[in-house]
Amino acid sequence: YHSPNSESRDYESSFTVMEVFMQCLSSIASYHKVLSRDVALYDSKSNVPPLSVLVVATHRDLVSETEVRKVDTKLRKAVEQTLLYESGVIEYYSDTQLIIPVDNYNDNNDSASVNEVVKRIIRKKKGAYEIKFPVNWLAFNLSLRNYQERSMLTLEECAKIAEKCSVSKDKLEACLWFLHHCTGTIRYYGNSEKLRNIVIIQPSVIFKIITEFITSTFTVTKVDK
């Protein structure tokens, strides 16, 4: 690995790829449990949709079908020993394959494959993904789309937009919490003193910042030994 201005020493990660993958599954389950508790506190009549986990593997164009099957077999053996598998949370691509392989350069057919799995889940758990919330919250969420040229708004600006949608100031925090945790259309960190006055209306900007940070800090190079 090389930083932009100087070379750094070779290093080895303390986690294997498999361990990171399993840790991700654990984090997903933990987050869903916390979200379920928080939603119940917010509204005892509301339920968080059941958890479903898809394993999408990119860069299918760079590996052979044999390699895909080999990795899939390893992942299935690991996943099938977890409580998530026993509780029916892990969704398989087919009866014999866990991974949904995606070609980064030709994603039309592969995106359709992912969509088919999502539709299958919705059909299987019909009604479970219905979330009840005030219609004026939906109007507020749609109104935020009129500011697509901006990645974030101040809390005060959001309050003015919300007021036009009949969302009162005393309900704004609850509305932002809902849009953050239950729909994912915004990011709002009300518990952070430095971020509580900012509403990120383009969540993709976070990933862009992280990506730029990583790519500007490390450049992967092959080292001949």
C-alpha positions as CSV (number, residue, x, y, z in Angstrom):
1,Y,0.0,0.0,0.0
2,H,1.2,3.5,-0.8
3,S,-0.1,6.8,0.6
4,P,-0.2,9.7,-1.9
5,N,3.1,11.2,-0.7
6,S,5.1,8.3,0.7
7,E,5.3,4.6,0.9
8,S,4.0,2.7,3.9
9,R,5.0,-0.7,5.2
10,D,3.2,-3.9,4.2
11,Y,0.7,-5.0,6.9
12,E,-1.7,-7.8,7.4
13,S,-5.3,-7.4,8.6
14,S,-6.2,-9.0,12.0
15,F,-9.4,-10.1,10.4
16,T,-10.0,-12.5,7.5
17,V,-12.6,-11.6,4.9
18,M,-14.9,-14.3,6.3
19,E,-14.6,-12.8,9.8
20,V,-15.5,-9.4,8.5
21,F,-18.4,-10.8,6.6
22,M,-19.7,-12.6,9.7
23,Q,-19.2,-9.4,11.8
24,C,-21.3,-7.5,9.3
25,L,-24.2,-10.1,9.7
26,S,-23.9,-9.7,13.5
27,S,-24.0,-5.9,13.2
28,I,-27.1,-6.0,10.9
29,A,-28.9,-8.2,13.4
30,S,-27.9,-6.0,16.3
31,Y,-29.0,-2.8,14.6
32,H,-32.4,-4.3,13.7
33,K,-33.0,-5.3,17.3
34,V,-32.2,-1.8,18.5
35,L,-34.4,-0.3,15.8
36,S,-37.3,-2.6,16.7
37,R,-37.0,-1.4,20.3
38,D,-36.9,2.3,19.4
39,V,-39.8,2.1,17.0
40,A,-41.9,0.4,19.8
41,L,-41.0,3.3,22.1
42,Y,-42.0,5.8,19.4
43,D,-45.3,4.1,18.5
44,S,-46.5,1.0,20.2
45,K,-48.8,0.3,17.2
46,S,-45.9,0.3,14.7
47,N,-43.7,-2.7,13.8
48,V,-40.3,-2.7,12.1
49,P,-40.4,-4.9,9.0
50,P,-38.9,-8.3,9.4
51,L,-35.2,-8.6,8.7
52,S,-34.1,-10.1,5.4
53,V,-30.4,-10.3,4.4
54,L,-29.2,-10.6,0.8
55,V,-25.6,-11.4,-0.1
56,V,-24.7,-9.5,-3.3
57,A,-21.2,-10.2,-4.7
58,T,-19.9,-7.6,-7.2
59,H,-17.2,-8.0,-9.9
60,R,-18.6,-11.2,-11.2
61,D,-16.9,-10.3,-14.5
62,L,-13.5,-10.8,-12.9
63,V,-14.0,-14.4,-11.6
64,S,-15.1,-17.7,-13.1
65,E,-18.2,-19.6,-12.3
66,T,-16.1,-22.2,-10.6
67,E,-14.7,-19.5,-8.2
68,V,-18.2,-18.2,-7.6
69,R,-19.4,-21.6,-6.5
70,K,-16.3,-22.2,-4.4
71,V,-16.8,-19.0,-2.4
72,D,-20.5,-19.6,-2.2
73,T,-20.0,-23.0,-0.7
74,K,-17.7,-21.5,2.0
75,L,-20.2,-18.8,2.8
76,R,-23.1,-21.1,3.0
77,K,-21.3,-23.4,5.5
78,A,-20.5,-20.4,7.7
79,V,-23.9,-18.8,7.5
80,E,-25.8,-22.0,8.1
81,Q,-24.2,-22.2,11.6
82,T,-25.7,-18.9,12.7
83,L,-28.9,-17.9,14.5
84,L,-29.8,-15.6,11.6
85,Y,-30.0,-18.7,9.3
86,E,-32.0,-20.6,11.8
87,S,-34.5,-17.7,12.1
88,G,-35.0,-17.5,8.3
89,V,-33.3,-14.1,8.0
90,I,-30.8,-15.1,5.3
91,E,-32.3,-15.1,1.8
92,Y,-30.8,-17.4,-0.8
93,Y,-30.5,-16.5,-4.5
94,S,-31.7,-20.0,-5.3
95,D,-32.2,-23.3,-3.6
96,T,-28.5,-24.1,-3.9
97,Q,-26.9,-20.7,-4.1
98,L,-26.5,-18.0,-1.5
99,I,-24.6,-15.4,-3.4
100,I,-26.3,-13.0,-6.0
101,P,-23.4,-12.4,-8.4
102,V,-23.4,-9.0,-10.1
103,D,-21.3,-7.9,-13.1
104,N,-20.2,-4.3,-12.5
105,Y,-20.0,-3.5,-16.2
106,N,-23.3,-5.0,-17.3
107,D,-25.7,-4.6,-14.5
108,N,-29.1,-4.7,-16.3
109,N,-29.7,-8.4,-16.1
110,D,-28.0,-8.7,-12.7
111,S,-30.1,-5.8,-11.2
112,A,-33.1,-7.7,-12.5
113,S,-31.9,-10.8,-10.6
114,V,-31.6,-8.8,-7.3
115,N,-35.1,-7.2,-7.9
116,E,-36.6,-10.7,-8.4
117,V,-35.2,-11.9,-5.1
118,V,-36.6,-8.7,-3.4
119,K,-40.0,-9.3,-5.0
120,R,-39.9,-12.9,-3.8
121,I,-39.3,-11.8,-0.2
122,I,-42.1,-9.3,-0.4
123,R,-44.5,-12.0,-1.7
124,K,-43.4,-14.4,1.0
125,K,-43.9,-11.9,3.8
126,K,-46.9,-10.1,2.4
127,G,-48.1,-7.3,4.6
128,A,-45.1,-7.5,6.9
129,Y,-43.4,-4.5,5.2
130,E,-46.3,-2.1,5.7
131,I,-45.4,0.8,7.9
132,K,-48.0,3.3,9.1
133,F,-47.0,6.9,9.4
134,P,-48.7,10.4,9.0
135,V,-49.4,11.3,5.4
136,N,-47.9,14.8,6.0
137,W,-44.6,13.1,6.8
138,L,-44.7,11.6,3.3
139,A,-45.5,15.1,1.9
140,F,-42.5,16.5,3.7
141,N,-40.3,13.6,2.4
142,L,-41.4,14.3,-1.1
143,S,-40.9,18.0,-0.7
144,L,-37.2,17.4,0.2
145,R,-36.7,16.1,-3.4
146,N,-37.2,19.7,-4.7
147,Y,-33.7,20.4,-3.2
148,Q,-31.8,17.8,-5.2
149,E,-29.1,20.2,-6.1
150,R,-28.1,20.3,-2.4
151,S,-26.8,17.5,-0.4
152,M,-27.8,18.9,3.0
153,L,-30.1,21.4,4.6
154,T,-30.0,23.1,8.0
155,L,-32.5,22.0,10.6
156,E,-34.1,25.5,10.4
157,E,-34.6,25.1,6.7
158,C,-36.2,21.7,7.2
159,A,-38.5,23.2,9.8
160,K,-39.8,25.8,7.3
161,I,-40.3,23.1,4.6
162,A,-42.0,20.8,7.2
163,E,-44.3,23.7,8.3
164,K,-45.6,24.0,4.7
165,C,-46.5,20.3,4.9
166,S,-48.3,20.7,8.3
167,V,-45.5,19.0,10.3
168,S,-45.2,21.0,13.5
169,K,-41.9,21.8,15.1
170,D,-42.6,19.5,18.0
171,K,-43.1,16.6,15.6
172,L,-40.1,17.4,13.3
173,E,-37.6,15.4,15.3
174,A,-39.8,12.4,15.3
175,C,-40.4,12.8,11.6
176,L,-36.6,13.1,10.8
177,W,-35.9,10.1,13.1
178,F,-38.5,8.1,11.1
179,L,-37.1,9.1,7.7
180,H,-33.6,8.3,8.9
181,H,-34.2,4.9,10.5
182,C,-37.3,3.5,8.7
183,T,-37.0,4.8,5.1
184,G,-33.3,5.7,4.8
185,T,-34.1,8.7,2.6
186,I,-32.2,11.1,4.8
187,R,-29.5,11.0,7.5
188,Y,-30.1,13.0,10.7
189,Y,-27.9,12.7,13.8
190,G,-29.9,14.5,16.4
191,N,-27.9,13.1,19.3
192,S,-24.7,14.7,18.0
193,E,-24.0,18.2,19.2
194,K,-22.0,19.0,16.1
195,L,-24.4,17.4,13.6
196,R,-27.8,18.0,15.1
197,N,-28.4,21.2,13.1
198,I,-27.7,19.5,9.7
199,V,-30.0,17.2,7.8
200,I,-28.4,15.2,5.0
201,I,-31.0,14.9,2.2
202,Q,-28.6,13.1,-0.2
203,P,-27.3,10.1,1.8
204,S,-25.1,9.1,-1.1
205,V,-22.8,12.0,-0.3
206,I,-21.6,10.2,2.8
207,F,-20.4,7.2,0.8
208,K,-18.7,9.6,-1.7
209,I,-16.8,11.3,1.1
210,I,-15.7,7.9,2.6
211,T,-14.7,6.6,-0.9
212,E,-12.7,9.7,-1.7
213,F,-11.0,9.5,1.7
214,I,-10.0,5.9,1.2
215,T,-8.8,6.3,-2.4
216,S,-6.8,9.5,-1.6
217,T,-5.2,7.8,1.4
218,F,-4.4,4.3,0.0
219,T,-3.6,3.1,-3.4
220,V,-3.4,-0.7,-3.8
221,T,-0.4,-1.9,-5.7
222,K,0.9,-5.4,-6.4
223,V,4.1,-6.1,-4.6
224,D,6.4,-8.8,-6.3
225,K,8.2,-11.0,-3.8
